[in-house]
Amino acid sequence: MKIAKKIYYGLISSALVLPALAMADNVVPPGTPFNLRSIADSITAIARFMVYIGIAVAVIFIVWGGITYMTAGGDDTKLGTAKKRIIWGIVGAAIIIGVGVIINTLKQIATGGFQGFFQF
């Protein structure tokens, strides 16, 4: 049973990572010199992908908690577990969105996107 779980988690991990590897060729074309803009674009592309995956996982937890809540049938332990899944799914989504905003703000600051506010 442990081997089956390892294979299952390995396949899930591969399915989550493969789109990022396919996207890697579009981030910086070969032979292009690196500058701050290209590095920031690469980091932004990777961060955006991770935010999308995190939001998808958070939505899955919220839906899973909702289904568990609806099928609990009055069992207090199942209701408590379902409420925790929903709450932590919402907290996780909020954290992931916050990280996305922070990364985007840092990119704008690093590349001079806030020309009106900051002069470097």
Kinemage of the C-alpha trace (Angstrom):
@kinemage 1
@onewidth
@group {chain A} dominant
@subgroup {mainchain}
@vectorlist {calphas} color= white
{ca met a 1} P 0.000 0.000 0.000
{ca lys a 2} L 2.857 2.389 0.724
{ca ile a 3} L 4.306 1.894 -2.763
{ca ala a 4} L 0.930 2.654 -4.331
{ca lys a 5} L 0.723 5.914 -2.364
{ca lys a 6} L 4.243 6.891 -3.429
{ca ile a 7} L 3.401 6.222 -7.062
{ca tyr a 8} L 0.157 8.167 -6.734
{ca tyr a 9} L 1.855 11.185 -5.148
{ca gly a 10} L 4.670 10.994 -7.691
{ca leu a 11} L 2.195 11.093 -10.582
{ca ile a 12} L 0.296 13.997 -9.025
{ca ser a 13} L 3.552 15.905 -8.454
{ca ser a 14} L 4.631 15.247 -12.041
{ca ala a 15} L 1.314 16.466 -13.384
{ca leu a 16} L 1.692 19.688 -11.402
{ca val a 17} L 5.305 20.325 -12.459
{ca leu a 18} L 5.112 19.414 -16.160
{ca pro a 19} L 3.257 22.574 -17.255
{ca ala a 20} L 6.009 24.692 -15.678
{ca leu a 21} L 8.649 22.751 -17.587
{ca ala a 22} L 6.744 23.207 -20.833
{ca met a 23} L 6.489 26.922 -20.105
{ca ala a 24} L 10.234 27.181 -19.360
{ca asp a 25} L 11.188 27.642 -23.027
{ca asn a 26} L 8.961 30.710 -23.313
{ca val a 27} L 10.392 32.471 -20.276
{ca val a 28} L 13.806 33.490 -21.685
{ca pro a 29} L 14.751 32.575 -25.255
{ca pro a 30} L 18.145 30.890 -25.646
{ca gly a 31} L 20.981 33.273 -26.445
{ca thr a 32} L 19.249 36.265 -24.863
{ca pro a 33} L 21.481 38.145 -22.441
{ca phe a 34} L 20.179 38.336 -18.904
{ca asn a 35} L 19.147 41.670 -17.498
{ca leu a 36} L 16.997 42.697 -14.581
{ca arg a 37} L 13.819 42.732 -16.693
{ca ser a 38} L 14.306 39.162 -18.009
{ca ile a 39} L 15.108 37.829 -14.541
{ca ala a 40} L 12.033 39.572 -13.122
{ca asp a 41} L 9.888 38.163 -15.950
{ca ser a 42} L 11.181 34.648 -15.255
{ca ile a 43} L 10.455 34.931 -11.547
{ca thr a 44} L 7.030 36.375 -12.278
{ca ala a 45} L 6.155 33.513 -14.650
{ca ile a 46} L 7.188 30.893 -12.103
{ca ala a 47} L 5.413 32.713 -9.255
{ca arg a 48} L 2.237 33.105 -11.318
{ca phe a 49} L 2.236 29.370 -12.034
{ca met a 50} L 2.705 28.555 -8.344
{ca val a 51} L -0.103 30.955 -7.379
{ca tyr a 52} L -2.440 29.246 -9.863
{ca ile a 53} L -1.589 25.823 -8.431
{ca gly a 54} L -2.037 27.088 -4.859
{ca ile a 55} L -5.418 28.631 -5.630
{ca ala a 56} L -6.534 25.403 -7.306
{ca val a 57} L -5.519 23.390 -4.226
{ca ala a 58} L -7.304 25.875 -1.933
{ca val a 59} L -10.497 25.618 -4.005
{ca ile a 60} L -10.278 21.817 -3.889
{ca phe a 61} L -10.022 21.959 -0.081
{ca ile a 62} L -12.988 24.331 0.155
{ca val a 63} L -15.123 22.112 -2.081
{ca trp a 64} L -13.977 18.971 -0.255
{ca gly a 65} L -14.914 20.587 3.065
{ca gly a 66} L -18.298 21.627 1.669
{ca ile a 67} L -19.063 18.118 0.455
{ca thr a 68} L -17.958 16.661 3.797
{ca tyr a 69} L -20.133 19.211 5.603
{ca met a 70} L -23.198 18.312 3.512
{ca thr a 71} L -22.724 14.572 3.967
{ca ala a 72} L -21.839 14.682 7.687
{ca gly a 73} L -25.348 13.698 8.715
{ca gly a 74} L -25.172 15.423 12.094
{ca asp a 75} L -21.908 13.764 13.178
{ca asp a 76} L -20.050 16.382 15.231
{ca thr a 77} L -16.559 15.113 14.391
{ca lys a 78} L -17.267 15.180 10.648
{ca leu a 79} L -18.800 18.649 10.947
{ca gly a 80} L -15.749 19.906 12.817
{ca thr a 81} L -13.393 18.403 10.253
{ca ala a 82} L -15.394 19.903 7.393
{ca lys a 83} L -15.402 23.356 9.005
{ca lys a 84} L -11.628 23.179 9.519
{ca arg a 85} L -11.086 22.229 5.864
{ca ile a 86} L -13.215 25.125 4.667
{ca ile a 87} L -11.566 27.644 7.003
{ca trp a 88} L -8.015 26.516 6.182
{ca gly a 89} L -8.843 26.479 2.479
{ca ile a 90} L -9.953 30.114 2.714
{ca val a 91} L -6.899 31.039 4.803
{ca gly a 92} L -4.623 29.302 2.299
{ca ala a 93} L -6.234 31.115 -0.631
{ca ala a 94} L -5.831 34.457 1.145
{ca ile a 95} L -2.161 33.777 1.876
{ca ile a 96} L -1.492 32.717 -1.708
{ca ile a 97} L -3.198 35.800 -3.114
{ca gly a 98} L -1.208 37.958 -0.675
{ca val a 99} L 2.052 36.359 -1.797
{ca gly a 100} L 1.087 37.013 -5.413
{ca val a 101} L 0.479 40.682 -4.653
{ca ile a 102} L 3.794 40.955 -2.789
{ca ile a 103} L 5.740 39.335 -5.640
{ca asn a 104} L 4.078 41.590 -8.207
{ca thr a 105} L 4.843 44.669 -6.097
{ca leu a 106} L 8.490 43.657 -5.668
{ca lys a 107} L 8.763 43.111 -9.428
{ca gln a 108} L 7.352 46.561 -10.098
{ca ile a 109} L 9.761 48.146 -7.633
{ca ala a 110} L 12.777 46.206 -8.977
{ca thr a 111} L 12.068 47.003 -12.618
{ca gly a 112} L 11.033 50.616 -12.091
{ca gly a 113} L 7.341 50.034 -12.743
{ca phe a 114} L 6.336 52.613 -10.120
{ca gln a 115} L 8.024 55.527 -11.843
{ca gly a 116} L 5.562 58.012 -10.423
{ca phe a 117} L 6.135 56.971 -6.815
{ca phe a 118} L 9.771 55.888 -6.639
{ca gln a 119} L 12.783 57.337 -8.396
{ca phe a 120} L 15.799 55.049 -8.424
